[in-house]
Amino acid sequence: MPPLPPLAERIDTAVRQTLMYAEVNGERLACLEARHQIPWYLKGVAGAGYYKQQLVKLETLSELEKIVHDIKRDLF
């Protein structure tokens, strides 16, 4: 099995997928889907528990951007 891509690349991919989903299905459904999917991208990352808790409460795409900014600031 190949190694996982770097965390920054995984997070950028997750955000890009969420934004694409929002274009097709709207912001609300994209956020609901992101609540479920994006925490998986943080699996095994030390100190990510706080951000997983924030992601499962996600309501808007602007909240997602803020959380991702904080993840990149604190976990890289």
PDB file of N, CA, C and O in Angstrom:
ATOM      1  N   MET A   1       0.858  -1.168   0.000  1.00  0.00           N
ATOM      2  CA  MET A   1       0.000   0.000   0.000  1.00  0.00           C
ATOM      3  C   MET A   1       0.909   1.237   0.000  1.00  0.00           C
ATOM      4  O   MET A   1       1.839   1.329   0.801  1.00  0.00           O
ATOM      5  N   PRO A   2       0.635   2.176  -0.893  1.00  0.00           N
ATOM      6  CA  PRO A   2       1.470   3.388  -0.932  1.00  0.00           C
ATOM      7  C   PRO A   2       1.227   4.257   0.304  1.00  0.00           C
ATOM      8  O   PRO A   2       0.159   4.189   0.912  1.00  0.00           O
ATOM      9  N   PRO A   3       2.214   5.070   0.673  1.00  0.00           N
ATOM     10  CA  PRO A   3       2.028   5.951   1.839  1.00  0.00           C
ATOM     11  C   PRO A   3       0.978   7.023   1.552  1.00  0.00           C
ATOM     12  O   PRO A   3       0.722   7.379   0.402  1.00  0.00           O
ATOM     13  N   LEU A   4       0.382   7.522   2.628  1.00  0.00           N
ATOM     14  CA  LEU A   4      -0.603   8.593   2.486  1.00  0.00           C
ATOM     15  C   LEU A   4       0.067   9.869   1.981  1.00  0.00           C
ATOM     16  O   LEU A   4       1.233  10.119   2.284  1.00  0.00           O
ATOM     17  N   PRO A   5      -0.664  10.675   1.212  1.00  0.00           N
ATOM     18  CA  PRO A   5      -0.132  11.989   0.831  1.00  0.00           C
ATOM     19  C   PRO A   5       0.037  12.854   2.080  1.00  0.00           C
ATOM     20  O   PRO A   5      -0.538  12.546   3.124  1.00  0.00           O
ATOM     21  N   PRO A   6       0.810  13.922   1.988  1.00  0.00           N
ATOM     22  CA  PRO A   6       0.960  14.823   3.140  1.00  0.00           C
ATOM     23  C   PRO A   6      -0.397  15.366   3.594  1.00  0.00           C
ATOM     24  O   PRO A   6      -1.331  15.473   2.799  1.00  0.00           O
ATOM     25  N   LEU A   7      -0.492  15.704   4.871  1.00  0.00           N
ATOM     26  CA  LEU A   7      -1.746  16.186   5.444  1.00  0.00           C
ATOM     27  C   LEU A   7      -2.278  17.410   4.704  1.00  0.00           C
ATOM     28  O   LEU A   7      -3.482  17.507   4.463  1.00  0.00           O
ATOM     29  N   ALA A   8      -1.416  18.328   4.346  1.00  0.00           N
ATOM     30  CA  ALA A   8      -1.861  19.537   3.632  1.00  0.00           C
ATOM     31  C   ALA A   8      -2.559  19.173   2.326  1.00  0.00           C
ATOM     32  O   ALA A   8      -3.585  19.759   1.981  1.00  0.00           O
ATOM     33  N   GLU A   9      -2.012  18.219   1.612  1.00  0.00           N
ATOM     34  CA  GLU A   9      -2.608  17.793   0.348  1.00  0.00           C
ATOM     35  C   GLU A   9      -3.955  17.107   0.577  1.00  0.00           C
ATOM     36  O   GLU A   9      -4.895  17.303  -0.193  1.00  0.00           O
ATOM     37  N   ARG A  10      -4.043  16.307   1.633  1.00  0.00           N
ATOM     38  CA  ARG A  10      -5.316  15.639   1.953  1.00  0.00           C
ATOM     39  C   ARG A  10      -6.394  16.649   2.303  1.00  0.00           C
ATOM     40  O   ARG A  10      -7.533  16.522   1.854  1.00  0.00           O
ATOM     41  N   ILE A  11      -6.044  17.654   3.102  1.00  0.00           N
ATOM     42  CA  ILE A  11      -7.017  18.671   3.509  1.00  0.00           C
ATOM     43  C   ILE A  11      -7.450  19.496   2.308  1.00  0.00           C
ATOM     44  O   ILE A  11      -8.637  19.782   2.154  1.00  0.00           O
ATOM     45  N   ASP A  12      -6.507  19.884   1.452  1.00  0.00           N
ATOM     46  CA  ASP A  12      -6.856  20.654   0.252  1.00  0.00           C
ATOM     47  C   ASP A  12      -7.784  19.858  -0.661  1.00  0.00           C
ATOM     48  O   ASP A  12      -8.706  20.415  -1.257  1.00  0.00           O
ATOM     49  N   THR A  13      -7.539  18.568  -0.766  1.00  0.00           N
ATOM     50  CA  THR A  13      -8.404  17.706  -1.572  1.00  0.00           C
ATOM     51  C   THR A  13      -9.808  17.652  -0.975  1.00  0.00           C
ATOM     52  O   THR A  13     -10.796  17.737  -1.704  1.00  0.00           O
ATOM     53  N   ALA A  14      -9.897  17.514   0.328  1.00  0.00           N
ATOM     54  CA  ALA A  14     -11.204  17.454   0.992  1.00  0.00           C
ATOM     55  C   ALA A  14     -11.993  18.746   0.775  1.00  0.00           C
ATOM     56  O   ALA A  14     -13.195  18.699   0.513  1.00  0.00           O
ATOM     57  N   VAL A  15     -11.337  19.879   0.882  1.00  0.00           N
ATOM     58  CA  VAL A  15     -12.006  21.165   0.691  1.00  0.00           C
ATOM     59  C   VAL A  15     -12.448  21.312  -0.765  1.00  0.00           C
ATOM     60  O   VAL A  15     -13.564  21.750  -1.042  1.00  0.00           O
ATOM     61  N   ARG A  16     -11.572  20.945  -1.678  1.00  0.00           N
ATOM     62  CA  ARG A  16     -11.913  21.041  -3.105  1.00  0.00           C
ATOM     63  C   ARG A  16     -13.131  20.170  -3.424  1.00  0.00           C
ATOM     64  O   ARG A  16     -14.021  20.598  -4.159  1.00  0.00           O
ATOM     65  N   GLN A  17     -13.175  18.954  -2.876  1.00  0.00           N
ATOM     66  CA  GLN A  17     -14.318  18.069  -3.101  1.00  0.00           C
ATOM     67  C   GLN A  17     -15.595  18.656  -2.506  1.00  0.00           C
ATOM     68  O   GLN A  17     -16.662  18.558  -3.113  1.00  0.00           O
ATOM     69  N   THR A  18     -15.496  19.255  -1.341  1.00  0.00           N
ATOM     70  CA  THR A  18     -16.659  19.868  -0.697  1.00  0.00           C
ATOM     71  C   THR A  18     -17.177  21.040  -1.516  1.00  0.00           C
ATOM     72  O   THR A  18     -18.387  21.193  -1.684  1.00  0.00           O
ATOM     73  N   LEU A  19     -16.281  21.861  -2.022  1.00  0.00           N
ATOM     74  CA  LEU A  19     -16.701  23.005  -2.842  1.00  0.00           C
ATOM     75  C   LEU A  19     -17.356  22.542  -4.139  1.00  0.00           C
ATOM     76  O   LEU A  19     -18.336  23.139  -4.585  1.00  0.00           O
ATOM     77  N   MET A  20     -16.828  21.493  -4.741  1.00  0.00           N
ATOM     78  CA  MET A  20     -17.437  20.952  -5.954  1.00  0.00           C
ATOM     79  C   MET A  20     -18.823  20.393  -5.645  1.00  0.00           C
ATOM     80  O   MET A  20     -19.755  20.573  -6.428  1.00  0.00           O
ATOM     81  N   TYR A  21     -18.957  19.721  -4.518  1.00  0.00           N
ATOM     82  CA  TYR A  21     -20.245  19.183  -4.092  1.00  0.00           C
ATOM     83  C   TYR A  21     -21.247  20.319  -3.876  1.00  0.00           C
ATOM     84  O   TYR A  21     -22.421  20.198  -4.227  1.00  0.00           O
ATOM     85  N   ALA A  22     -20.773  21.417  -3.297  1.00  0.00           N
ATOM     86  CA  ALA A  22     -21.644  22.565  -3.032  1.00  0.00           C
ATOM     87  C   ALA A  22     -22.147  23.189  -4.335  1.00  0.00           C
ATOM     88  O   ALA A  22     -23.288  23.648  -4.395  1.00  0.00           O
ATOM     89  N   GLU A  23     -21.328  23.213  -5.360  1.00  0.00           N
ATOM     90  CA  GLU A  23     -21.755  23.769  -6.648  1.00  0.00           C
ATOM     91  C   GLU A  23     -22.926  22.992  -7.226  1.00  0.00           C
ATOM     92  O   GLU A  23     -23.815  23.570  -7.851  1.00  0.00           O
ATOM     93  N   VAL A  24     -22.927  21.692  -7.018  1.00  0.00           N
ATOM     94  CA  VAL A  24     -23.964  20.834  -7.586  1.00  0.00           C
ATOM     95  C   VAL A  24     -25.188  20.736  -6.672  1.00  0.00           C
ATOM     96  O   VAL A  24     -26.324  20.810  -7.140  1.00  0.00           O
ATOM     97  N   ASN A  25     -24.951  20.569  -5.370  1.00  0.00           N
ATOM     98  CA  ASN A  25     -26.037  20.243  -4.443  1.00  0.00           C
ATOM     99  C   ASN A  25     -26.375  21.329  -3.432  1.00  0.00           C
ATOM    100  O   ASN A  25     -27.318  21.175  -2.656  1.00  0.00           O
ATOM    101  N   GLY A  26     -25.628  22.414  -3.428  1.00  0.00           N
ATOM    102  CA  GLY A  26     -25.896  23.496  -2.495  1.00  0.00           C
ATOM    103  C   GLY A  26     -25.034  23.406  -1.244  1.00  0.00           C
ATOM    104  O   GLY A  26     -24.488  22.356  -0.906  1.00  0.00           O
ATOM    105  N   GLU A  27     -24.932  24.552  -0.569  1.00  0.00           N
ATOM    106  CA  GLU A  27     -24.054  24.665   0.590  1.00  0.00           C
ATOM    107  C   GLU A  27     -24.494  23.773   1.749  1.00  0.00           C
ATOM    108  O   GLU A  27     -23.660  23.125   2.382  1.00  0.00           O
ATOM    109  N   ARG A  28     -25.774  23.736   2.026  1.00  0.00           N
ATOM    110  CA  ARG A  28     -26.249  22.964   3.172  1.00  0.00           C
ATOM    111  C   ARG A  28     -25.893  21.488   3.046  1.00  0.00           C
ATOM    112  O   ARG A  28     -25.346  20.899   3.979  1.00  0.00           O
ATOM    113  N   LEU A  29     -26.201  20.885   1.892  1.00  0.00           N
ATOM    114  CA  LEU A  29     -25.894  19.471   1.710  1.00  0.00           C
ATOM    115  C   LEU A  29     -24.383  19.218   1.695  1.00  0.00           C
ATOM    116  O   LEU A  29     -23.912  18.194   2.190  1.00  0.00           O
ATOM    117  N   ALA A  30     -23.641  20.147   1.131  1.00  0.00           N
ATOM    118  CA  ALA A  30     -22.187  20.008   1.110  1.00  0.00           C
ATOM    119  C   ALA A  30     -21.631  20.010   2.533  1.00  0.00           C
ATOM    120  O   ALA A  30     -20.735  19.228   2.853  1.00  0.00           O
ATOM    121  N   CYS A  31     -22.155  20.875   3.373  1.00  0.00           N
ATOM    122  CA  CYS A  31     -21.689  20.930   4.765  1.00  0.00           C
ATOM    123  C   CYS A  31     -22.064  19.668   5.526  1.00  0.00           C
ATOM    124  O   CYS A  31     -21.278  19.166   6.330  1.00  0.00           O
ATOM    125  N   LEU A  32     -23.260  19.155   5.275  1.00  0.00           N
ATOM    126  CA  LEU A  32     -23.667  17.914   5.929  1.00  0.00           C
ATOM    127  C   LEU A  32     -22.754  16.764   5.504  1.00  0.00           C
ATOM    128  O   LEU A  32     -22.367  15.939   6.331  1.00  0.00           O
ATOM    129  N   GLU A  33     -22.418  16.711   4.240  1.00  0.00           N
ATOM    130  CA  GLU A  33     -21.523  15.670   3.746  1.00  0.00           C
ATOM    131  C   GLU A  33     -20.109  15.851   4.309  1.00  0.00           C
ATOM    132  O   GLU A  33     -19.447  14.879   4.672  1.00  0.00           O
ATOM    133  N   ALA A  34     -19.659  17.099   4.378  1.00  0.00           N
ATOM    134  CA  ALA A  34     -18.320  17.399   4.903  1.00  0.00           C
ATOM    135  C   ALA A  34     -18.212  16.996   6.368  1.00  0.00           C
ATOM    136  O   ALA A  34     -17.157  16.540   6.810  1.00  0.00           O
ATOM    137  N   ARG A  35     -19.283  17.157   7.117  1.00  0.00           N
ATOM    138  CA  ARG A  35     -19.283  16.751   8.532  1.00  0.00           C
ATOM    139  C   ARG A  35     -18.896  15.284   8.675  1.00  0.00           C
ATOM    140  O   ARG A  35     -18.210  14.890   9.619  1.00  0.00           O
ATOM    141  N   HIS A  36     -19.344  14.503   7.733  1.00  0.00           N
ATOM    142  CA  HIS A  36     -19.089  13.067   7.788  1.00  0.00           C
ATOM    143  C   HIS A  36     -17.735  12.695   7.181  1.00  0.00           C
ATOM    144  O   HIS A  36     -17.027  11.844   7.720  1.00  0.00           O
ATOM    145  N   GLN A  37     -17.377  13.323   6.076  1.00  0.00           N
ATOM    146  CA  GLN A  37     -16.208  12.894   5.317  1.00  0.00           C
ATOM    147  C   GLN A  37     -14.878  13.482   5.788  1.00  0.00           C
ATOM    148  O   GLN A  37     -13.898  12.748   5.914  1.00  0.00           O
ATOM    149  N   ILE A  38     -14.826  14.773   6.046  1.00  0.00           N
ATOM    150  CA  ILE A  38     -13.541  15.433   6.301  1.00  0.00           C
ATOM    151  C   ILE A  38     -12.843  14.926   7.563  1.00  0.00           C
ATOM    152  O   ILE A  38     -11.617  14.816   7.549  1.00  0.00           O
ATOM    153  N   PRO A  39     -13.544  14.613   8.644  1.00  0.00           N
ATOM    154  CA  PRO A  39     -12.816  14.070   9.797  1.00  0.00           C
ATOM    155  C   PRO A  39     -11.997  12.817   9.470  1.00  0.00           C
ATOM    156  O   PRO A  39     -10.993  12.554  10.132  1.00  0.00           O
ATOM    157  N   TRP A  40     -12.406  12.046   8.469  1.00  0.00           N
ATOM    158  CA  TRP A  40     -11.631  10.870   8.075  1.00  0.00           C
ATOM    159  C   TRP A  40     -10.263  11.260   7.525  1.00  0.00           C
ATOM    160  O   TRP A  40      -9.309  10.492   7.652  1.00  0.00           O
ATOM    161  N   TYR A  41     -10.152  12.423   6.927  1.00  0.00           N
ATOM    162  CA  TYR A  41      -8.869  12.876   6.405  1.00  0.00           C
ATOM    163  C   TYR A  41      -7.882  13.150   7.542  1.00  0.00           C
ATOM    164  O   TYR A  41      -6.673  13.192   7.314  1.00  0.00           O
ATOM    165  N   LEU A  42      -8.381  13.335   8.750  1.00  0.00           N
ATOM    166  CA  LEU A  42      -7.533  13.627   9.905  1.00  0.00           C
ATOM    167  C   LEU A  42      -7.235  12.387  10.738  1.00  0.00           C
ATOM    168  O   LEU A  42      -6.605  12.484  11.791  1.00  0.00           O
ATOM    169  N   LYS A  43      -7.676  11.240  10.283  1.00  0.00           N
ATOM    170  CA  LYS A  43      -7.465  10.006  11.032  1.00  0.00           C
ATOM    171  C   LYS A  43      -5.972   9.781  11.272  1.00  0.00           C
ATOM    172  O   LYS A  43      -5.162   9.828  10.347  1.00  0.00           O
ATOM    173  N   GLY A  44      -5.637   9.539  12.526  1.00  0.00           N
ATOM    174  CA  GLY A  44      -4.270   9.246  12.892  1.00  0.00           C
ATOM    175  C   GLY A  44      -3.373  10.452  13.095  1.00  0.00           C
ATOM    176  O   GLY A  44      -2.185  10.296  13.378  1.00  0.00           O
ATOM    177  N   VAL A  45      -3.920  11.655  12.957  1.00  0.00           N
ATOM    178  CA  VAL A  45      -3.134  12.874  13.128  1.00  0.00           C
ATOM    179  C   VAL A  45      -3.189  13.286  14.600  1.00  0.00           C
ATOM    180  O   VAL A  45      -4.267  13.496  15.157  1.00  0.00           O
ATOM    181  N   ALA A  46      -2.032  13.395  15.212  1.00  0.00           N
ATOM    182  CA  ALA A  46      -1.964  13.774  16.624  1.00  0.00           C
ATOM    183  C   ALA A  46      -2.520  15.183  16.822  1.00  0.00           C
ATOM    184  O   ALA A  46      -2.174  16.097  16.074  1.00  0.00           O
ATOM    185  N   GLY A  47      -3.369  15.360  17.814  1.00  0.00           N
ATOM    186  CA  GLY A  47      -3.923  16.663  18.131  1.00  0.00           C
ATOM    187  C   GLY A  47      -5.101  17.080  17.261  1.00  0.00           C
ATOM    188  O   GLY A  47      -5.534  18.231  17.322  1.00  0.00           O
ATOM    189  N   ALA A  48      -5.625  16.171  16.457  1.00  0.00           N
ATOM    190  CA  ALA A  48      -6.703  16.520  15.534  1.00  0.00           C
ATOM    191  C   ALA A  48      -8.090  16.377  16.151  1.00  0.00           C
ATOM    192  O   ALA A  48      -9.077  16.756  15.521  1.00  0.00           O
ATOM    193  N   GLY A  49      -8.190  15.849  17.351  1.00  0.00           N
ATOM    194  CA  GLY A  49      -9.495  15.620  17.976  1.00  0.00           C
ATOM    195  C   GLY A  49     -10.339  16.875  18.083  1.00  0.00           C
ATOM    196  O   GLY A  49     -11.539  16.838  17.814  1.00  0.00           O
ATOM    197  N   TYR A  50      -9.730  17.985  18.470  1.00  0.00           N
ATOM    198  CA  TYR A  50     -10.457  19.246  18.591  1.00  0.00           C
ATOM    199  C   TYR A  50     -11.066  19.644  17.250  1.00  0.00           C
ATOM    200  O   TYR A  50     -12.214  20.084  17.191  1.00  0.00           O
ATOM    201  N   TYR A  51     -10.302  19.489  16.183  1.00  0.00           N
ATOM    202  CA  TYR A  51     -10.782  19.891  14.862  1.00  0.00           C
ATOM    203  C   TYR A  51     -11.849  18.941  14.336  1.00  0.00           C
ATOM    204  O   TYR A  51     -12.750  19.363  13.611  1.00  0.00           O
ATOM    205  N   LYS A  52     -11.758  17.684  14.686  1.00  0.00           N
ATOM    206  CA  LYS A  52     -12.814  16.746  14.317  1.00  0.00           C
ATOM    207  C   LYS A  52     -14.126  17.157  14.965  1.00  0.00           C
ATOM    208  O   LYS A  52     -15.181  17.094  14.334  1.00  0.00           O
ATOM    209  N   GLN A  53     -14.063  17.582  16.232  1.00  0.00           N
ATOM    210  CA  GLN A  53     -15.271  18.037  16.930  1.00  0.00           C
ATOM    211  C   GLN A  53     -15.848  19.271  16.258  1.00  0.00           C
ATOM    212  O   GLN A  53     -17.068  19.401  16.160  1.00  0.00           O
ATOM    213  N   GLN A  54     -15.004  20.172  15.797  1.00  0.00           N
ATOM    214  CA  GLN A  54     -15.469  21.373  15.114  1.00  0.00           C
ATOM    215  C   GLN A  54     -16.091  21.034  13.759  1.00  0.00           C
ATOM    216  O   GLN A  54     -17.089  21.635  13.362  1.00  0.00           O
ATOM    217  N   LEU A  55     -15.505  20.081  13.059  1.00  0.00           N
ATOM    218  CA  LEU A  55     -16.003  19.709  11.735  1.00  0.00           C
ATOM    219  C   LEU A  55     -17.387  19.069  11.791  1.00  0.00           C
ATOM    220  O   LEU A  55     -18.193  19.283  10.886  1.00  0.00           O
ATOM    221  N   VAL A  56     -17.680  18.294  12.827  1.00  0.00           N
ATOM    222  CA  VAL A  56     -18.989  17.639  12.880  1.00  0.00           C
ATOM    223  C   VAL A  56     -20.109  18.622  13.227  1.00  0.00           C
ATOM    224  O   VAL A  56     -21.284  18.257  13.179  1.00  0.00           O
ATOM    225  N   LYS A  57     -19.762  19.857  13.575  1.00  0.00           N
ATOM    226  CA  LYS A  57     -20.760  20.902  13.841  1.00  0.00           C
ATOM    227  C   LYS A  57     -20.849  21.903  12.688  1.00  0.00           C
ATOM    228  O   LYS A  57     -21.544  22.913  12.800  1.00  0.00           O
ATOM    229  N   LEU A  58     -20.166  21.638  11.602  1.00  0.00           N
ATOM    230  CA  LEU A  58     -20.045  22.549  10.477  1.00  0.00           C
ATOM    231  C   LEU A  58     -21.410  22.961   9.920  1.00  0.00           C
ATOM    232  O   LEU A  58     -22.268  22.112   9.677  1.00  0.00           O
ATOM    233  N   GLU A  59     -21.604  24.259   9.721  1.00  0.00           N
ATOM    234  CA  GLU A  59     -22.864  24.789   9.193  1.00  0.00           C
ATOM    235  C   GLU A  59     -22.696  25.493   7.840  1.00  0.00           C
ATOM    236  O   GLU A  59     -23.592  25.429   6.999  1.00  0.00           O
ATOM    237  N   THR A  60     -21.555  26.167   7.623  1.00  0.00           N
ATOM    238  CA  THR A  60     -21.351  26.941   6.396  1.00  0.00           C
ATOM    239  C   THR A  60     -19.970  26.671   5.816  1.00  0.00           C
ATOM    240  O   THR A  60     -19.077  26.169   6.500  1.00  0.00           O
ATOM    241  N   LEU A  61     -19.816  27.011   4.555  1.00  0.00           N
ATOM    242  CA  LEU A  61     -18.518  26.854   3.902  1.00  0.00           C
ATOM    243  C   LEU A  61     -17.493  27.833   4.466  1.00  0.00           C
ATOM    244  O   LEU A  61     -16.297  27.539   4.471  1.00  0.00           O
ATOM    245  N   SER A  62     -17.942  28.983   4.936  1.00  0.00           N
ATOM    246  CA  SER A  62     -17.000  29.928   5.543  1.00  0.00           C
ATOM    247  C   SER A  62     -16.445  29.361   6.856  1.00  0.00           C
ATOM    248  O   SER A  62     -15.283  29.595   7.189  1.00  0.00           O
ATOM    249  N   GLU A  63     -17.265  28.623   7.594  1.00  0.00           N
ATOM    250  CA  GLU A  63     -16.766  27.938   8.799  1.00  0.00           C
ATOM    251  C   GLU A  63     -15.724  26.896   8.409  1.00  0.00           C
ATOM    252  O   GLU A  63     -14.713  26.735   9.093  1.00  0.00           O
ATOM    253  N   LEU A  64     -15.971  26.193   7.314  1.00  0.00           N
ATOM    254  CA  LEU A  64     -15.014  25.197   6.841  1.00  0.00           C
ATOM    255  C   LEU A  64     -13.669  25.849   6.536  1.00  0.00           C
ATOM    256  O   LEU A  64     -12.621  25.323   6.912  1.00  0.00           O
ATOM    257  N   GLU A  65     -13.698  26.985   5.861  1.00  0.00           N
ATOM    258  CA  GLU A  65     -12.459  27.692   5.532  1.00  0.00           C
ATOM    259  C   GLU A  65     -11.694  28.087   6.793  1.00  0.00           C
ATOM    260  O   GLU A  65     -10.470  27.973   6.844  1.00  0.00           O
ATOM    261  N   LYS A  66     -12.415  28.550   7.805  1.00  0.00           N
ATOM    262  CA  LYS A  66     -11.765  28.940   9.062  1.00  0.00           C
ATOM    263  C   LYS A  66     -11.151  27.728   9.755  1.00  0.00           C
ATOM    264  O   LYS A  66     -10.020  27.797  10.237  1.00  0.00           O
ATOM    265  N   ILE A  67     -11.880  26.627   9.809  1.00  0.00           N
ATOM    266  CA  ILE A  67     -11.373  25.422  10.456  1.00  0.00           C
ATOM    267  C   ILE A  67     -10.141  24.900   9.724  1.00  0.00           C
ATOM    268  O   ILE A  67      -9.158  24.507  10.353  1.00  0.00           O
ATOM    269  N   VAL A  68     -10.196  24.897   8.400  1.00  0.00           N
ATOM    270  CA  VAL A  68      -9.060  24.424   7.607  1.00  0.00           C
ATOM    271  C   VAL A  68      -7.848  25.329   7.824  1.00  0.00           C
ATOM    272  O   VAL A  68      -6.721  24.847   7.937  1.00  0.00           O
ATOM    273  N   HIS A  69      -8.080  26.626   7.880  1.00  0.00           N
ATOM    274  CA  HIS A  69      -6.981  27.560   8.157  1.00  0.00           C
ATOM    275  C   HIS A  69      -6.343  27.230   9.499  1.00  0.00           C
ATOM    276  O   HIS A  69      -5.118  27.195   9.614  1.00  0.00           O
ATOM    277  N   ASP A  70      -7.170  26.987  10.516  1.00  0.00           N
ATOM    278  CA  ASP A  70      -6.651  26.655  11.848  1.00  0.00           C
ATOM    279  C   ASP A  70      -5.915  25.323  11.848  1.00  0.00           C
ATOM    280  O   ASP A  70      -4.891  25.180  12.516  1.00  0.00           O
ATOM    281  N   ILE A  71      -6.434  24.334  11.094  1.00  0.00           N
ATOM    282  CA  ILE A  71      -5.762  23.040  10.994  1.00  0.00           C
ATOM    283  C   ILE A  71      -4.370  23.219  10.408  1.00  0.00           C
ATOM    284  O   ILE A  71      -3.390  22.686  10.930  1.00  0.00           O
ATOM    285  N   LYS A  72      -4.294  23.965   9.330  1.00  0.00           N
ATOM    286  CA  LYS A  72      -2.999  24.180   8.676  1.00  0.00           C
ATOM    287  C   LYS A  72      -2.041  24.953   9.583  1.00  0.00           C
ATOM    288  O   LYS A  72      -0.835  24.705   9.569  1.00  0.00           O
ATOM    289  N   ARG A  73      -2.566  25.869  10.356  1.00  0.00           N
ATOM    290  CA  ARG A  73      -1.731  26.648  11.264  1.00  0.00           C
ATOM    291  C   ARG A  73      -1.201  25.796  12.415  1.00  0.00           C
ATOM    292  O   ARG A  73      -0.033  25.902  12.788  1.00  0.00           O
ATOM    293  N   ASP A  74      -2.068  24.948  12.974  1.00  0.00           N
ATOM    294  CA  ASP A  74      -1.712  24.237  14.198  1.00  0.00           C
ATOM    295  C   ASP A  74      -1.129  22.838  13.997  1.00  0.00           C
ATOM    296  O   ASP A  74      -0.348  22.379  14.831  1.00  0.00           O
ATOM    297  N   LEU A  75      -1.486  22.162  12.927  1.00  0.00           N
ATOM    298  CA  LEU A  75      -1.065  20.773  12.780  1.00  0.00           C
ATOM    299  C   LEU A  75       0.069  20.555  11.792  1.00  0.00           C
ATOM    300  O   LEU A  75       0.515  19.421  11.614  1.00  0.00           O
ATOM    301  N   PHE A  76       0.545  21.613  11.146  1.00  0.00           N
ATOM    302  CA  PHE A  76       1.675  21.430  10.188  1.00  0.00           C
ATOM    303  C   PHE A  76       2.950  21.904  10.794  1.00  0.00           C
ATOM    304  O   PHE A  76       4.000  21.835  10.155  1.00  0.00           O
TER     305      PHE A  76
END
